[in-house]
Amino acid sequence: MGTTVTEVTRRQIIDYLSAARVNWSGRLGDDEFLARLYDLNALPSTDSRFHNAAADIHQHTVNWSDWEQDWVFFDSRFNLLHASDDHFLEFLCEMVHPVVRPDAAEANNLVGVFNAALAVDGWAIVGKDNISGRPIYQAIRPGTRREIIAEPTGWEKVDRQRQEARLRLDTAVNEEQFQAVGLLCREALISTAQEVFNPARHQTPDKIIPSRTDADRMLAAFFAAELAGGANEEARAHAKAALKLAVALQHRRTADAKMAALCFEATMSVVNIVAILSGRRG
């Protein structure tokens, strides 16, 4: 259990929680929250009048309330500044558990804050399961997500949009965030089309000169020129379907994880086919 989440990142998160006066234990008492993660009866007391952590935490945070609100982040028994990634990230995930934090908007806001800080270290907090319609979170490393072809195309904008779409897909928890995946997929297709479309070589079937954002026509013309024989029709249909799916997801108010994932995979398949045909791969 190593530490890839740096002390800089941990302090950034802790500083935010302290400055915003976020109650890290939510609607639970501090001892109740920590008991979900640690065996407090087995941990020592910092107060000689009590036998274990369970007793002294309850006394100082429930009965007397004489500890600072952010005391836990600097308590050596939990060592959150230097503990393993697993322990630190599990603590953050527990903070946004529906049992701990019943306000969904507050939990979503915290997840956004956490992910903005964690991204630089290659981590993200994402929903893994649901309870009563609310996500239960886990920490993942989005870069480990499997792709059929993961190497960059060399088209800077396309690669940047692909990575951003993948991160959004791995971290999305609500409809607006799933819709954003569709928007990024559409932009990636437009950027791909702009890289390869040559009006002198690629004639659109309807003879209409496509605009700079008309990925549908540009990609159809590209496939018609670059693919010979019976594969043309299927490839054009694939590109059109991917673009249509991305646009539909962008505007769909009920976008969900399944549709966002389907949109991402279809879009990346088109990008990879174009990259192969243009000599970027293969």
PyRosetta script that sets phi, psi and omega in degrees:
from pyrosetta import init, pose_from_sequence

init()
pose = pose_from_sequence("MGTTVTEVTRRQIIDYLSAARVNWSGRLGDDEFLARLYDLNALPSTDSRFHNAAADIHQHTVNWSDWEQDWVFFDSRFNLLHASDDHFLEFLCEMVHPVVRPDAAEANNLVGVFNAALAVDGWAIVGKDNISGRPIYQAIRPGTRREIIAEPTGWEKVDRQRQEARLRLDTAVNEEQFQAVGLLCREALISTAQEVFNPARHQTPDKIIPSRTDADRMLAAFFAAELAGGANEEARAHAKAALKLAVALQHRRTADAKMAALCFEATMSVVNIVAILSGRRG")
pose.set_psi(1, 92.1)
pose.set_omega(1, -176.8)
pose.set_phi(2, -88.0)
pose.set_psi(2, -172.9)
pose.set_omega(2, 179.5)
pose.set_phi(3, -127.2)
pose.set_psi(3, 102.8)
pose.set_omega(3, 173.4)
pose.set_phi(4, -104.9)
pose.set_psi(4, -17.1)
pose.set_omega(4, 172.6)
pose.set_phi(5, -81.4)
pose.set_psi(5, 108.9)
pose.set_omega(5, -170.2)
pose.set_phi(6, -71.3)
pose.set_psi(6, 163.7)
pose.set_omega(6, 176.2)
pose.set_phi(7, -63.2)
pose.set_psi(7, -32.7)
pose.set_omega(7, 177.4)
pose.set_phi(8, -59.6)
pose.set_psi(8, -47.4)
pose.set_omega(8, 179.7)
pose.set_phi(9, -65.1)
pose.set_psi(9, -42.7)
pose.set_omega(9, -179.1)
pose.set_phi(10, -63.1)
pose.set_psi(10, -42.7)
pose.set_omega(10, 179.4)
pose.set_phi(11, -67.0)
pose.set_psi(11, -34.4)
pose.set_omega(11, 176.9)
pose.set_phi(12, -60.7)
pose.set_psi(12, -44.9)
pose.set_omega(12, 179.3)
pose.set_phi(13, -66.9)
pose.set_psi(13, -45.7)
pose.set_omega(13, -178.5)
pose.set_phi(14, -64.6)
pose.set_psi(14, -41.0)
pose.set_omega(14, 178.2)
pose.set_phi(15, -60.7)
pose.set_psi(15, -39.8)
pose.set_omega(15, 177.9)
pose.set_phi(16, -63.6)
pose.set_psi(16, -47.5)
pose.set_omega(16, -178.7)
pose.set_phi(17, -60.6)
pose.set_psi(17, -38.8)
pose.set_omega(17, -179.9)
pose.set_phi(18, -70.7)
pose.set_psi(18, -46.9)
pose.set_omega(18, -177.5)
pose.set_phi(19, -65.8)
pose.set_psi(19, -38.2)
pose.set_omega(19, -179.6)
pose.set_phi(20, -83.6)
pose.set_psi(20, -2.2)
pose.set_omega(20, -179.7)
pose.set_phi(21, 53.3)
pose.set_psi(21, 46.3)
pose.set_omega(21, 177.5)
pose.set_phi(22, -75.9)
pose.set_psi(22, 130.0)
pose.set_omega(22, 176.3)
pose.set_phi(23, -79.9)
pose.set_psi(23, 98.9)
pose.set_omega(23, -172.3)
pose.set_phi(24, -63.2)
pose.set_psi(24, -26.6)
pose.set_omega(24, -179.2)
pose.set_phi(25, -89.3)
pose.set_psi(25, 3.0)
pose.set_omega(25, 176.0)
pose.set_phi(26, 60.8)
pose.set_psi(26, -133.6)
pose.set_omega(26, -178.7)
pose.set_phi(27, -85.6)
pose.set_psi(27, -0.5)
pose.set_omega(27, 178.6)
pose.set_phi(28, -91.8)
pose.set_psi(28, 159.4)
pose.set_omega(28, 168.5)
pose.set_phi(29, -69.7)
pose.set_psi(29, 157.2)
pose.set_omega(29, -179.4)
pose.set_phi(30, -57.2)
pose.set_psi(30, -41.2)
pose.set_omega(30, -179.2)
pose.set_phi(31, -69.0)
pose.set_psi(31, -36.5)
pose.set_omega(31, 177.5)
pose.set_phi(32, -64.1)
pose.set_psi(32, -44.4)
pose.set_omega(32, 179.6)
pose.set_phi(33, -60.8)
pose.set_psi(33, -51.0)
pose.set_omega(33, -176.2)
pose.set_phi(34, -65.7)
pose.set_psi(34, -28.9)
pose.set_omega(34, 178.9)
pose.set_phi(35, -67.3)
pose.set_psi(35, -19.0)
pose.set_omega(35, 176.5)
pose.set_phi(36, -75.0)
pose.set_psi(36, -17.7)
pose.set_omega(36, -176.7)
pose.set_phi(37, -115.3)
pose.set_psi(37, -28.6)
pose.set_omega(37, -172.6)
pose.set_phi(38, -131.8)
pose.set_psi(38, 155.1)
pose.set_omega(38, 171.0)
pose.set_phi(39, -86.5)
pose.set_psi(39, 91.0)
pose.set_omega(39, -174.7)
pose.set_phi(40, -66.1)
pose.set_psi(40, -25.9)
pose.set_omega(40, 178.5)
pose.set_phi(41, -69.7)
pose.set_psi(41, -21.8)
pose.set_omega(41, -179.5)
pose.set_phi(42, -93.1)
pose.set_psi(42, -10.0)
pose.set_omega(42, -179.8)
pose.set_phi(43, -93.2)
pose.set_psi(43, 148.1)
pose.set_omega(43, -175.7)
pose.set_phi(44, -73.9)
pose.set_psi(44, 161.8)
pose.set_omega(44, 174.6)
pose.set_phi(45, -91.0)
pose.set_psi(45, 146.1)
pose.set_omega(45, 173.0)
pose.set_phi(46, -93.5)
pose.set_psi(46, -0.4)
pose.set_omega(46, 179.3)
pose.set_phi(47, -118.8)
pose.set_psi(47, 119.7)
pose.set_omega(47, -174.8)
pose.set_phi(48, -61.1)
pose.set_psi(48, -15.6)
pose.set_omega(48, -179.9)
pose.set_phi(49, -77.9)
pose.set_psi(49, -10.0)
pose.set_omega(49, -176.7)
pose.set_phi(50, -125.8)
pose.set_psi(50, 154.3)
pose.set_omega(50, -171.3)
pose.set_phi(51, -88.8)
pose.set_psi(51, -23.0)
pose.set_omega(51, -176.0)
pose.set_phi(52, -152.5)
pose.set_psi(52, 174.4)
pose.set_omega(52, -177.8)
pose.set_phi(53, -64.5)
pose.set_psi(53, -36.1)
pose.set_omega(53, -179.4)
pose.set_phi(54, -56.8)
pose.set_psi(54, -44.2)
pose.set_omega(54, -177.0)
pose.set_phi(55, -72.1)
pose.set_psi(55, -44.6)
pose.set_omega(55, -175.1)
pose.set_phi(56, -74.2)
pose.set_psi(56, -32.7)
pose.set_omega(56, 177.1)
pose.set_phi(57, -67.2)
pose.set_psi(57, -43.1)
pose.set_omega(57, 178.6)
pose.set_phi(58, -61.8)
pose.set_psi(58, -43.2)
pose.set_omega(58, -177.9)
pose.set_phi(59, -64.0)
pose.set_psi(59, -44.9)
pose.set_omega(59, -173.0)
pose.set_phi(60, -84.6)
pose.set_psi(60, -20.6)
pose.set_omega(60, -178.2)
pose.set_phi(61, -110.0)
pose.set_psi(61, -19.8)
pose.set_omega(61, 179.8)
pose.set_phi(62, -108.3)
pose.set_psi(62, -54.2)
pose.set_omega(62, -176.1)
pose.set_phi(63, -75.3)
pose.set_psi(63, -44.4)
pose.set_omega(63, -175.3)
pose.set_phi(64, -105.3)
pose.set_psi(64, -30.2)
pose.set_omega(64, -178.0)
pose.set_phi(65, 52.5)
pose.set_psi(65, 45.0)
pose.set_omega(65, -176.9)
pose.set_phi(66, -105.0)
pose.set_psi(66, 6.6)
pose.set_omega(66, 174.6)
pose.set_phi(67, -98.1)
pose.set_psi(67, 150.3)
pose.set_omega(67, 176.1)
pose.set_phi(68, -62.4)
pose.set_psi(68, 152.7)
pose.set_omega(68, -175.1)
pose.set_phi(69, -60.8)
pose.set_psi(69, -32.0)
pose.set_omega(69, -177.0)
pose.set_phi(70, -98.3)
pose.set_psi(70, 22.8)
pose.set_omega(70, -175.2)
pose.set_phi(71, -55.4)
pose.set_psi(71, -35.8)
pose.set_omega(71, -171.9)
pose.set_phi(72, -62.9)
pose.set_psi(72, -29.8)
pose.set_omega(72, -175.8)
pose.set_phi(73, -72.1)
pose.set_psi(73, -14.1)
pose.set_omega(73, -177.5)
pose.set_phi(74, -121.5)
pose.set_psi(74, 11.8)
pose.set_omega(74, 179.0)
pose.set_phi(75, -86.3)
pose.set_psi(75, 124.0)
pose.set_omega(75, -174.8)
pose.set_phi(76, -64.4)
pose.set_psi(76, -20.1)
pose.set_omega(76, 179.8)
pose.set_phi(77, -68.4)
pose.set_psi(77, -28.4)
pose.set_omega(77, -179.0)
pose.set_phi(78, -105.9)
pose.set_psi(78, -28.0)
pose.set_omega(78, 168.7)
pose.set_phi(79, 51.7)
pose.set_psi(79, 44.8)
pose.set_omega(79, -172.4)
pose.set_phi(80, -66.2)
pose.set_psi(80, -23.6)
pose.set_omega(80, 177.3)
pose.set_phi(81, -70.5)
pose.set_psi(81, -27.1)
pose.set_omega(81, -174.5)
pose.set_phi(82, -129.0)
pose.set_psi(82, 2.4)
pose.set_omega(82, 179.5)
pose.set_phi(83, -65.8)
pose.set_psi(83, 169.8)
pose.set_omega(83, 178.5)
pose.set_phi(84, -60.7)
pose.set_psi(84, 158.3)
pose.set_omega(84, 175.8)
pose.set_phi(85, -53.5)
pose.set_psi(85, -43.8)
pose.set_omega(85, -177.7)
pose.set_phi(86, -56.0)
pose.set_psi(86, -46.4)
pose.set_omega(86, -177.4)
pose.set_phi(87, -68.4)
pose.set_psi(87, -43.3)
pose.set_omega(87, -179.2)
pose.set_phi(88, -65.3)
pose.set_psi(88, -47.1)
pose.set_omega(88, -177.3)
pose.set_phi(89, -69.5)
pose.set_psi(89, -34.5)
pose.set_omega(89, 176.4)
pose.set_phi(90, -63.9)
pose.set_psi(90, -37.3)
pose.set_omega(90, 177.0)
pose.set_phi(91, -61.4)
pose.set_psi(91, -45.5)
pose.set_omega(91, 179.5)
pose.set_phi(92, -63.6)
pose.set_psi(92, -42.8)
pose.set_omega(92, 179.5)
pose.set_phi(93, -62.7)
pose.set_psi(93, -37.9)
pose.set_omega(93, 179.8)
pose.set_phi(94, -67.0)
pose.set_psi(94, -31.7)
pose.set_omega(94, 179.1)
pose.set_phi(95, -60.6)
pose.set_psi(95, -30.0)
pose.set_omega(95, -177.1)
pose.set_phi(96, -107.4)
pose.set_psi(96, 15.2)
pose.set_omega(96, 174.7)
pose.set_phi(97, -66.6)
pose.set_psi(97, 139.8)
pose.set_omega(97, -178.2)
pose.set_phi(98, -56.7)
pose.set_psi(98, -31.6)
pose.set_omega(98, 177.9)
pose.set_phi(99, -67.3)
pose.set_psi(99, -36.4)
pose.set_omega(99, -178.1)
pose.set_phi(100, -80.5)
pose.set_psi(100, -43.4)
pose.set_omega(100, -173.5)
pose.set_phi(101, -127.6)
pose.set_psi(101, 91.8)
pose.set_omega(101, -174.4)
pose.set_phi(102, -71.9)
pose.set_psi(102, -18.9)
pose.set_omega(102, -179.9)
pose.set_phi(103, -79.8)
pose.set_psi(103, 108.1)
pose.set_omega(103, -175.6)
pose.set_phi(104, -62.7)
pose.set_psi(104, -38.9)
pose.set_omega(104, -179.4)
pose.set_phi(105, -64.7)
pose.set_psi(105, -40.4)
pose.set_omega(105, 178.5)
pose.set_phi(106, -64.8)
pose.set_psi(106, -42.9)
pose.set_omega(106, 179.0)
pose.set_phi(107, -63.0)
pose.set_psi(107, -44.0)
pose.set_omega(107, 179.3)
pose.set_phi(108, -62.0)
pose.set_psi(108, -39.2)
pose.set_omega(108, 178.4)
pose.set_phi(109, -62.9)
pose.set_psi(109, -43.4)
pose.set_omega(109, 178.9)
pose.set_phi(110, -64.5)
pose.set_psi(110, -41.0)
pose.set_omega(110, 178.1)
pose.set_phi(111, -59.9)
pose.set_psi(111, -40.8)
pose.set_omega(111, 177.4)
pose.set_phi(112, -62.1)
pose.set_psi(112, -42.4)
pose.set_omega(112, 178.0)
pose.set_phi(113, -63.4)
pose.set_psi(113, -46.8)
pose.set_omega(113, -179.4)
pose.set_phi(114, -59.7)
pose.set_psi(114, -47.3)
pose.set_omega(114, -175.3)
pose.set_phi(115, -68.0)
pose.set_psi(115, -33.4)
pose.set_omega(115, 177.0)
pose.set_phi(116, -62.0)
pose.set_psi(116, -37.6)
pose.set_omega(116, 179.4)
pose.set_phi(117, -79.4)
pose.set_psi(117, -39.5)
pose.set_omega(117, -174.9)
pose.set_phi(118, -74.7)
pose.set_psi(118, -22.7)
pose.set_omega(118, -173.7)
pose.set_phi(119, -57.4)
pose.set_psi(119, -37.6)
pose.set_omega(119, -177.4)
pose.set_phi(120, -65.0)
pose.set_psi(120, -24.1)
pose.set_omega(120, 177.7)
pose.set_phi(121, -97.2)
pose.set_psi(121, 5.8)
pose.set_omega(121, 175.0)
pose.set_phi(122, 83.7)
pose.set_psi(122, 22.6)
pose.set_omega(122, -179.1)
pose.set_phi(123, -120.2)
pose.set_psi(123, 158.4)
pose.set_omega(123, 174.3)
pose.set_phi(124, -151.5)
pose.set_psi(124, 148.1)
pose.set_omega(124, 175.9)
pose.set_phi(125, -102.1)
pose.set_psi(125, 122.5)
pose.set_omega(125, -174.0)
pose.set_phi(126, -132.9)
pose.set_psi(126, 160.1)
pose.set_omega(126, 175.4)
pose.set_phi(127, -74.9)
pose.set_psi(127, 136.1)
pose.set_omega(127, 178.4)
pose.set_phi(128, -115.8)
pose.set_psi(128, -35.5)
pose.set_omega(128, 178.7)
pose.set_phi(129, -137.8)
pose.set_psi(129, 176.5)
pose.set_omega(129, 177.2)
pose.set_phi(130, -130.6)
pose.set_psi(130, 148.0)
pose.set_omega(130, 172.7)
pose.set_phi(131, -136.6)
pose.set_psi(131, 119.5)
pose.set_omega(131, -177.8)
pose.set_phi(132, 53.4)
pose.set_psi(132, 40.1)
pose.set_omega(132, 177.8)
pose.set_phi(133, 79.0)
pose.set_psi(133, 4.2)
pose.set_omega(133, -179.9)
pose.set_phi(134, -112.7)
pose.set_psi(134, 141.6)
pose.set_omega(134, -178.1)
pose.set_phi(135, -74.3)
pose.set_psi(135, 144.7)
pose.set_omega(135, 167.1)
pose.set_phi(136, -105.0)
pose.set_psi(136, 130.2)
pose.set_omega(136, -168.0)
pose.set_phi(137, -97.9)
pose.set_psi(137, 156.5)
pose.set_omega(137, 171.3)
pose.set_phi(138, -142.4)
pose.set_psi(138, 160.1)
pose.set_omega(138, 177.8)
pose.set_phi(139, -98.2)
pose.set_psi(139, 135.5)
pose.set_omega(139, 178.7)
pose.set_phi(140, -135.4)
pose.set_psi(140, 165.9)
pose.set_omega(140, 171.9)
pose.set_phi(141, -107.9)
pose.set_psi(141, 99.6)
pose.set_omega(141, -173.7)
pose.set_phi(142, -53.7)
pose.set_psi(142, -30.8)
pose.set_omega(142, -178.7)
pose.set_phi(143, -64.8)
pose.set_psi(143, -12.9)
pose.set_omega(143, -179.8)
pose.set_phi(144, -90.4)
pose.set_psi(144, -1.9)
pose.set_omega(144, -179.3)
pose.set_phi(145, -66.2)
pose.set_psi(145, 136.9)
pose.set_omega(145, -174.4)
pose.set_phi(146, -77.8)
pose.set_psi(146, 135.3)
pose.set_omega(146, 171.5)
pose.set_phi(147, -127.5)
pose.set_psi(147, 152.2)
pose.set_omega(147, 178.9)
pose.set_phi(148, -62.9)
pose.set_psi(148, -48.3)
pose.set_omega(148, 173.8)
pose.set_phi(149, -129.8)
pose.set_psi(149, 109.9)
pose.set_omega(149, -173.6)
pose.set_phi(150, -99.2)
pose.set_psi(150, -10.4)
pose.set_omega(150, -176.2)
pose.set_phi(151, -67.7)
pose.set_psi(151, 149.8)
pose.set_omega(151, 178.5)
pose.set_phi(152, -66.9)
pose.set_psi(152, 152.2)
pose.set_omega(152, 178.6)
pose.set_phi(153, -80.3)
pose.set_psi(153, -22.8)
pose.set_omega(153, -173.0)
pose.set_phi(154, 94.3)
pose.set_psi(154, -10.1)
pose.set_omega(154, 172.1)
pose.set_phi(155, -87.1)
pose.set_psi(155, 106.8)
pose.set_omega(155, -168.9)
pose.set_phi(156, -56.1)
pose.set_psi(156, -47.7)
pose.set_omega(156, -176.9)
pose.set_phi(157, -66.7)
pose.set_psi(157, -41.8)
pose.set_omega(157, 179.4)
pose.set_phi(158, -61.7)
pose.set_psi(158, -46.8)
pose.set_omega(158, -178.7)
pose.set_phi(159, -64.0)
pose.set_psi(159, -38.9)
pose.set_omega(159, 179.0)
pose.set_phi(160, -64.9)
pose.set_psi(160, -43.0)
pose.set_omega(160, 179.6)
pose.set_phi(161, -68.2)
pose.set_psi(161, -36.9)
pose.set_omega(161, 177.7)
pose.set_phi(162, -62.1)
pose.set_psi(162, -46.6)
pose.set_omega(162, -179.6)
pose.set_phi(163, -66.1)
pose.set_psi(163, -38.1)
pose.set_omega(163, 178.9)
pose.set_phi(164, -66.5)
pose.set_psi(164, -41.4)
pose.set_omega(164, 178.5)
pose.set_phi(165, -63.0)
pose.set_psi(165, -40.5)
pose.set_omega(165, 179.5)
pose.set_phi(166, -65.1)
pose.set_psi(166, -41.8)
pose.set_omega(166, 177.5)
pose.set_phi(167, -63.7)
pose.set_psi(167, -43.5)
pose.set_omega(167, 179.3)
pose.set_phi(168, -62.6)
pose.set_psi(168, -40.3)
pose.set_omega(168, 178.9)
pose.set_phi(169, -62.2)
pose.set_psi(169, -43.0)
pose.set_omega(169, -177.0)
pose.set_phi(170, -73.0)
pose.set_psi(170, -19.9)
pose.set_omega(170, -175.7)
pose.set_phi(171, -112.8)
pose.set_psi(171, -5.0)
pose.set_omega(171, -177.1)
pose.set_phi(172, -67.4)
pose.set_psi(172, 139.4)
pose.set_omega(172, 178.5)
pose.set_phi(173, -132.5)
pose.set_psi(173, -9.1)
pose.set_omega(173, -179.8)
pose.set_phi(174, -136.8)
pose.set_psi(174, 173.8)
pose.set_omega(174, -172.7)
pose.set_phi(175, -61.0)
pose.set_psi(175, -42.3)
pose.set_omega(175, -178.7)
pose.set_phi(176, -62.1)
pose.set_psi(176, -37.9)
pose.set_omega(176, 179.8)
pose.set_phi(177, -71.7)
pose.set_psi(177, -35.5)
pose.set_omega(177, 175.1)
pose.set_phi(178, -68.0)
pose.set_psi(178, -36.9)
pose.set_omega(178, 176.3)
pose.set_phi(179, -62.6)
pose.set_psi(179, -36.3)
pose.set_omega(179, 179.2)
pose.set_phi(180, -62.5)
pose.set_psi(180, -31.6)
pose.set_omega(180, 176.0)
pose.set_phi(181, -61.5)
pose.set_psi(181, -44.0)
pose.set_omega(181, 178.3)
pose.set_phi(182, -61.0)
pose.set_psi(182, -41.1)
pose.set_omega(182, 178.9)
pose.set_phi(183, -62.7)
pose.set_psi(183, -44.7)
pose.set_omega(183, 180.0)
pose.set_phi(184, -66.2)
pose.set_psi(184, -36.9)
pose.set_omega(184, 177.1)
pose.set_phi(185, -63.6)
pose.set_psi(185, -42.3)
pose.set_omega(185, 177.8)
pose.set_phi(186, -62.0)
pose.set_psi(186, -43.5)
pose.set_omega(186, 179.2)
pose.set_phi(187, -64.0)
pose.set_psi(187, -36.7)
pose.set_omega(187, 178.5)
pose.set_phi(188, -64.4)
pose.set_psi(188, -39.0)
pose.set_omega(188, 177.5)
pose.set_phi(189, -67.1)
pose.set_psi(189, -40.0)
pose.set_omega(189, 177.7)
pose.set_phi(190, -62.6)
pose.set_psi(190, -46.0)
pose.set_omega(190, -179.9)
pose.set_phi(191, -62.5)
pose.set_psi(191, -39.6)
pose.set_omega(191, 178.6)
pose.set_phi(192, -63.3)
pose.set_psi(192, -46.0)
pose.set_omega(192, 179.8)
pose.set_phi(193, -61.2)
pose.set_psi(193, -40.7)
pose.set_omega(193, 179.7)
pose.set_phi(194, -64.5)
pose.set_psi(194, -30.2)
pose.set_omega(194, 179.8)
pose.set_phi(195, -70.3)
pose.set_psi(195, -33.7)
pose.set_omega(195, -170.1)
pose.set_phi(196, -111.0)
pose.set_psi(196, -18.2)
pose.set_omega(196, -174.7)
pose.set_phi(197, -73.1)
pose.set_psi(197, 126.6)
pose.set_omega(197, 177.8)
pose.set_phi(198, -124.5)
pose.set_psi(198, 107.6)
pose.set_omega(198, -174.8)
pose.set_phi(199, -59.8)
pose.set_psi(199, -23.9)
pose.set_omega(199, 179.0)
pose.set_phi(200, -74.4)
pose.set_psi(200, -26.5)
pose.set_omega(200, -176.4)
pose.set_phi(201, -107.0)
pose.set_psi(201, -31.7)
pose.set_omega(201, -172.3)
pose.set_phi(202, -108.2)
pose.set_psi(202, 100.1)
pose.set_omega(202, 179.7)
pose.set_phi(203, -93.7)
pose.set_psi(203, 129.2)
pose.set_omega(203, 179.5)
pose.set_phi(204, -72.1)
pose.set_psi(204, 147.4)
pose.set_omega(204, -178.5)
pose.set_phi(205, -58.5)
pose.set_psi(205, -33.2)
pose.set_omega(205, -178.3)
pose.set_phi(206, -94.4)
pose.set_psi(206, 6.1)
pose.set_omega(206, 177.2)
pose.set_phi(207, 66.7)
pose.set_psi(207, 8.8)
pose.set_omega(207, 177.4)
pose.set_phi(208, -84.1)
pose.set_psi(208, 130.3)
pose.set_omega(208, 178.1)
pose.set_phi(209, -73.7)
pose.set_psi(209, 119.5)
pose.set_omega(209, -175.4)
pose.set_phi(210, -73.7)
pose.set_psi(210, 149.1)
pose.set_omega(210, 173.0)
pose.set_phi(211, -73.8)
pose.set_psi(211, 172.7)
pose.set_omega(211, -178.0)
pose.set_phi(212, -68.0)
pose.set_psi(212, -13.5)
pose.set_omega(212, 180.0)
pose.set_phi(213, -112.6)
pose.set_psi(213, 5.9)
pose.set_omega(213, -178.1)
pose.set_phi(214, -88.4)
pose.set_psi(214, 74.8)
pose.set_omega(214, -178.4)
pose.set_phi(215, -62.3)
pose.set_psi(215, -34.0)
pose.set_omega(215, -178.2)
pose.set_phi(216, -56.8)
pose.set_psi(216, -53.4)
pose.set_omega(216, -178.7)
pose.set_phi(217, -69.0)
pose.set_psi(217, -41.8)
pose.set_omega(217, -177.8)
pose.set_phi(218, -62.9)
pose.set_psi(218, -43.7)
pose.set_omega(218, -178.5)
pose.set_phi(219, -71.7)
pose.set_psi(219, -36.9)
pose.set_omega(219, 176.9)
pose.set_phi(220, -60.5)
pose.set_psi(220, -43.3)
pose.set_omega(220, 179.0)
pose.set_phi(221, -66.6)
pose.set_psi(221, -39.3)
pose.set_omega(221, 179.3)
pose.set_phi(222, -62.0)
pose.set_psi(222, -47.6)
pose.set_omega(222, -178.9)
pose.set_phi(223, -65.7)
pose.set_psi(223, -38.0)
pose.set_omega(223, -179.9)
pose.set_phi(224, -62.4)
pose.set_psi(224, -35.6)
pose.set_omega(224, -177.8)
pose.set_phi(225, -83.9)
pose.set_psi(225, -35.2)
pose.set_omega(225, -172.1)
pose.set_phi(226, -92.9)
pose.set_psi(226, -16.8)
pose.set_omega(226, 178.5)
pose.set_phi(227, -112.8)
pose.set_psi(227, 129.7)
pose.set_omega(227, 179.8)
pose.set_phi(228, -102.8)
pose.set_psi(228, 157.0)
pose.set_omega(228, 172.7)
pose.set_phi(229, 75.5)
pose.set_psi(229, -154.2)
pose.set_omega(229, -172.0)
pose.set_phi(230, -70.0)
pose.set_psi(230, -14.0)
pose.set_omega(230, -178.7)
pose.set_phi(231, -73.4)
pose.set_psi(231, -16.8)
pose.set_omega(231, -176.0)
pose.set_phi(232, -57.5)
pose.set_psi(232, -50.5)
pose.set_omega(232, -173.8)
pose.set_phi(233, -62.4)
pose.set_psi(233, -43.9)
pose.set_omega(233, -178.7)
pose.set_phi(234, -65.7)
pose.set_psi(234, -40.6)
pose.set_omega(234, -180.0)
pose.set_phi(235, -65.3)
pose.set_psi(235, -43.1)
pose.set_omega(235, 177.6)
pose.set_phi(236, -62.0)
pose.set_psi(236, -41.6)
pose.set_omega(236, 179.6)
pose.set_phi(237, -63.3)
pose.set_psi(237, -39.2)
pose.set_omega(237, 178.5)
pose.set_phi(238, -60.9)
pose.set_psi(238, -48.2)
pose.set_omega(238, -179.1)
pose.set_phi(239, -62.8)
pose.set_psi(239, -44.7)
pose.set_omega(239, 180.0)
pose.set_phi(240, -63.0)
pose.set_psi(240, -41.8)
pose.set_omega(240, -179.1)
pose.set_phi(241, -64.5)
pose.set_psi(241, -41.0)
pose.set_omega(241, 179.8)
pose.set_phi(242, -63.6)
pose.set_psi(242, -45.3)
pose.set_omega(242, 179.9)
pose.set_phi(243, -65.5)
pose.set_psi(243, -42.6)
pose.set_omega(243, 179.2)
pose.set_phi(244, -62.3)
pose.set_psi(244, -40.0)
pose.set_omega(244, 179.1)
pose.set_phi(245, -65.4)
pose.set_psi(245, -42.7)
pose.set_omega(245, 179.7)
pose.set_phi(246, -61.9)
pose.set_psi(246, -44.6)
pose.set_omega(246, -179.8)
pose.set_phi(247, -65.9)
pose.set_psi(247, -42.2)
pose.set_omega(247, 179.9)
pose.set_phi(248, -62.7)
pose.set_psi(248, -42.1)
pose.set_omega(248, 179.9)
pose.set_phi(249, -66.5)
pose.set_psi(249, -37.2)
pose.set_omega(249, -179.3)
pose.set_phi(250, -57.5)
pose.set_psi(250, -38.3)
pose.set_omega(250, -175.1)
pose.set_phi(251, -99.6)
pose.set_psi(251, -3.3)
pose.set_omega(251, -176.5)
pose.set_phi(252, -80.1)
pose.set_psi(252, 120.7)
pose.set_omega(252, -177.6)
pose.set_phi(253, -73.8)
pose.set_psi(253, -14.6)
pose.set_omega(253, -179.8)
pose.set_phi(254, -110.7)
pose.set_psi(254, 29.8)
pose.set_omega(254, 178.9)
pose.set_phi(255, -58.1)
pose.set_psi(255, 140.0)
pose.set_omega(255, -178.8)
pose.set_phi(256, -135.6)
pose.set_psi(256, -179.6)
pose.set_omega(256, -175.4)
pose.set_phi(257, -61.8)
pose.set_psi(257, -39.1)
pose.set_omega(257, -177.8)
pose.set_phi(258, -64.1)
pose.set_psi(258, -46.4)
pose.set_omega(258, -179.2)
pose.set_phi(259, -67.4)
pose.set_psi(259, -38.4)
pose.set_omega(259, 179.1)
pose.set_phi(260, -64.4)
pose.set_psi(260, -41.9)
pose.set_omega(260, 179.3)
pose.set_phi(261, -65.5)
pose.set_psi(261, -40.9)
pose.set_omega(261, 178.6)
pose.set_phi(262, -63.4)
pose.set_psi(262, -43.2)
pose.set_omega(262, 178.7)
pose.set_phi(263, -61.6)
pose.set_psi(263, -44.9)
pose.set_omega(263, -179.4)
pose.set_phi(264, -61.9)
pose.set_psi(264, -48.4)
pose.set_omega(264, -177.2)
pose.set_phi(265, -64.6)
pose.set_psi(265, -40.9)
pose.set_omega(265, 178.9)
pose.set_phi(266, -64.3)
pose.set_psi(266, -42.8)
pose.set_omega(266, -179.5)
pose.set_phi(267, -64.6)
pose.set_psi(267, -45.5)
pose.set_omega(267, -179.2)
pose.set_phi(268, -66.0)
pose.set_psi(268, -29.9)
pose.set_omega(268, 176.1)
pose.set_phi(269, -64.2)
pose.set_psi(269, -43.5)
pose.set_omega(269, 178.1)
pose.set_phi(270, -63.8)
pose.set_psi(270, -45.5)
pose.set_omega(270, 179.2)
pose.set_phi(271, -57.9)
pose.set_psi(271, -43.5)
pose.set_omega(271, -179.2)
pose.set_phi(272, -66.0)
pose.set_psi(272, -39.9)
pose.set_omega(272, 178.4)
pose.set_phi(273, -63.4)
pose.set_psi(273, -44.1)
pose.set_omega(273, 178.9)
pose.set_phi(274, -62.9)
pose.set_psi(274, -41.2)
pose.set_omega(274, 179.5)
pose.set_phi(275, -62.7)
pose.set_psi(275, -39.1)
pose.set_omega(275, 179.0)
pose.set_phi(276, -67.8)
pose.set_psi(276, -46.2)
pose.set_omega(276, -177.5)
pose.set_phi(277, -66.3)
pose.set_psi(277, -28.0)
pose.set_omega(277, -178.3)
pose.set_phi(278, -90.2)
pose.set_psi(278, 2.2)
pose.set_omega(278, 176.9)
pose.set_phi(279, 87.1)
pose.set_psi(279, 9.3)
pose.set_omega(279, 179.1)
pose.set_phi(280, -78.2)
pose.set_psi(280, -21.5)
pose.set_omega(280, 178.8)
pose.set_phi(281, -142.1)
pose.set_psi(281, 167.5)
pose.set_omega(281, 173.4)
pose.set_phi(282, 99.3)
pose.dump_pdb("model.pdb")
